[in-house]
Amino acid sequence: MDIEKVNSMDFGEFVDVFGNVIEKCPLIAAAVWSQRPFSDLEDLENHFFAFMDALPRSGQEGILRCHPDLAGRDLQRGTLTAESQREQSQAGLTSLDADDRQRLQRLNAQYRQRFGFPFVLAARLSDRAAVPRELARRLHCQPESELRTALGEVKKIGHLRLADLLGADPAGMESPR
Ligand SMILES: NC(=O)N[C@H]1NC(=O)NC1=O
């Protein structure tokens, strides 16, 4: 899909296509549509990210809370969004054994208890060994910097989802940890 096609979309089509660029936050796509035309993928994604950056803290935490836990209940029940299912599967989180899954669920619970929002990480840039390691490390970070880190991960996820939709090479991403 090229940027001309994106710019020609009506509101309904745009929200259908880009509504889950930020997990379960179609409102952001709805707001971004008003800002077309976009010059390219980077311009388009900058509008998504600027909207997030301009939110008050409660809104930013709300975005994080829209994310399902990694290897959590939604994965077990098969209720993940298609994008999240693919990302968690690519990181190997759909084939954890019971011990590893329970360890991750314990760490997720500790993280949520400490920060008040779920642990968010761009799973496609990680793997099943790195996820619990990174979770355990971030558990000890300060709340302010952790909020920034988590929103940075939401942006990485959004960047990759947008690149998929536009059939672009995801430029400038970190290689897998
Ligand atoms: N909790 C969390 O990070 N979830 C997200 N990460 C990712 O790559 N896809 C998700 O749904």
The ligand as an SDF file (V2000), in Angstrom:
LIG
                    3D

 11 11  0  0  0  0  0  0  0  0999 V2000
    2.4550   -6.5050   26.9830 N   0  0  0  0  0  0  0  0  0  0  0  0
    2.9460   -6.2910   25.7520 C   0  0  0  0  0  0  0  0  0  0  0  0
    4.0590   -5.8240   25.5720 O   0  0  0  0  0  0  0  0  0  0  0  0
    2.1480   -6.5950   24.7170 N   0  0  0  0  0  0  0  0  0  0  0  0
    2.5110   -6.2800   23.3840 C   0  0  0  0  0  0  0  0  0  0  0  0
    3.8600   -6.4140   22.9380 N   0  0  0  0  0  0  0  0  0  0  0  0
    3.8350   -6.8250   21.6570 C   0  0  0  0  0  0  0  0  0  0  0  0
    4.8250   -6.9610   20.9360 O   0  0  0  0  0  0  0  0  0  0  0  0
    2.5610   -7.0550   21.2620 N   0  0  0  0  0  0  0  0  0  0  0  0
    1.7240   -6.8610   22.3200 C   0  0  0  0  0  0  0  0  0  0  0  0
    0.5170   -7.0640   22.3950 O   0  0  0  0  0  0  0  0  0  0  0  0
  1  2  1  0
  2  3  2  0
  2  4  1  0
  4  5  1  0
  5  6  1  0
  5 10  1  0
  6  7  1  0
  7  8  2  0
  7  9  1  0
  9 10  1  0
 10 11  2  0
M  END
$$$$
